Amino acid sequence: MSVMETTKTQVTAIPHVVDELCQVCRKCLARTVCKSKAIVQLDPDEPPFIDASRCYGCHLCITTCPHEAIALDRPFDPSASLRAGNRVKLET
């Protein structure tokens, strides 16, 4: 009898930054609480983005942002993340 190993993957909704609500704080509170360093800000004058490949899915950033600029109201779309320049491993 052969033994088959299986792994379960948890699909977690990845939050996103709502550019219209983001105040581009000098010290972003959401970035400071992100243990995985998934909230990346390339330009100090631009809103940050959430790197889906780094995000643990804890959603702590959502409750921490005082401007409610981080939300979950859209499902994770790997192709959108790729268009934003993020590397996402797609499994088939």
C-alpha positions as CSV (number, residue, x, y, z in Angstrom):
1,M,0.0,0.0,0.0
2,S,1.5,3.3,-1.0
3,V,1.4,6.4,1.1
4,M,0.3,9.6,-0.5
5,E,1.3,12.9,1.1
6,T,-1.0,15.8,0.6
7,T,-0.7,19.4,1.6
8,K,-3.4,21.8,2.3
9,T,-3.0,25.4,1.3
10,Q,-5.1,28.1,2.8
11,V,-6.4,30.7,0.4
12,T,-6.3,34.0,2.2
13,A,-7.7,37.3,0.9
14,I,-4.9,39.7,0.4
15,P,-5.7,43.3,1.5
16,H,-5.0,46.2,-0.8
17,V,-4.3,49.9,-0.3
18,V,-7.1,52.3,-1.4
19,D,-5.2,55.1,-3.0
20,E,-8.0,57.6,-2.6
21,L,-8.1,57.1,1.2
22,C,-4.4,56.8,1.8
23,Q,-2.9,59.9,3.4
24,V,0.7,58.8,2.6
25,C,1.7,59.2,6.3
26,R,5.4,59.8,7.0
27,K,5.3,57.0,9.5
28,C,2.7,54.5,8.2
29,L,1.3,52.6,11.2
30,A,0.2,49.7,9.0
31,R,3.7,49.3,7.8
32,T,5.1,49.2,11.3
33,V,2.7,46.4,12.5
34,C,3.3,44.3,9.4
35,K,5.5,41.4,10.6
36,S,6.1,40.1,7.0
37,K,7.1,43.6,5.7
38,A,4.5,43.1,2.9
39,I,3.6,46.8,2.8
40,V,6.1,48.4,0.5
41,Q,6.4,52.1,-0.3
42,L,8.8,52.8,-3.2
43,D,8.3,56.5,-3.4
44,P,7.7,58.6,-0.3
45,D,5.1,60.7,-2.1
46,E,3.1,57.7,-3.4
47,P,0.8,55.4,-1.5
48,P,2.3,52.0,-0.6
49,F,1.2,48.7,-2.0
50,I,0.9,45.3,-0.4
51,D,3.2,42.6,-1.8
52,A,1.0,39.5,-2.0
53,S,4.0,37.2,-2.0
54,R,5.0,38.5,1.4
55,C,1.6,38.9,3.0
56,Y,0.8,36.4,5.8
57,G,-2.9,37.3,5.6
58,C,-3.2,38.3,9.3
59,H,-5.1,41.5,8.3
60,L,-3.7,43.4,11.2
61,C,-2.9,46.3,8.8
62,I,-6.6,46.8,8.1
63,T,-7.5,47.5,11.7
64,T,-4.3,49.6,12.3
65,C,-4.6,52.1,9.5
66,P,-6.3,55.2,11.0
67,H,-7.6,56.4,7.6
68,E,-9.2,53.0,6.7
69,A,-7.1,53.0,3.6
70,I,-6.5,49.2,3.6
71,A,-9.4,47.0,2.6
72,L,-10.4,43.5,1.6
73,D,-13.3,44.4,-0.7
74,R,-11.7,42.8,-3.8
75,P,-10.6,39.2,-4.2
76,F,-6.9,38.4,-4.8
77,D,-6.1,38.6,-8.5
78,P,-2.6,37.2,-9.2
79,S,-2.5,38.8,-12.7
80,A,-3.2,42.3,-11.2
81,S,-0.3,41.7,-8.8
82,L,1.9,40.8,-11.7
83,R,0.9,43.9,-13.6
84,A,2.0,45.9,-10.5
85,G,5.4,44.4,-10.8
86,N,5.1,41.9,-7.9
87,R,6.3,38.4,-8.3
88,V,3.6,35.8,-7.5
89,K,4.1,32.1,-7.7
90,L,1.2,30.6,-9.6
91,E,0.6,26.9,-9.1
92,T,-1.4,24.9,-11.6
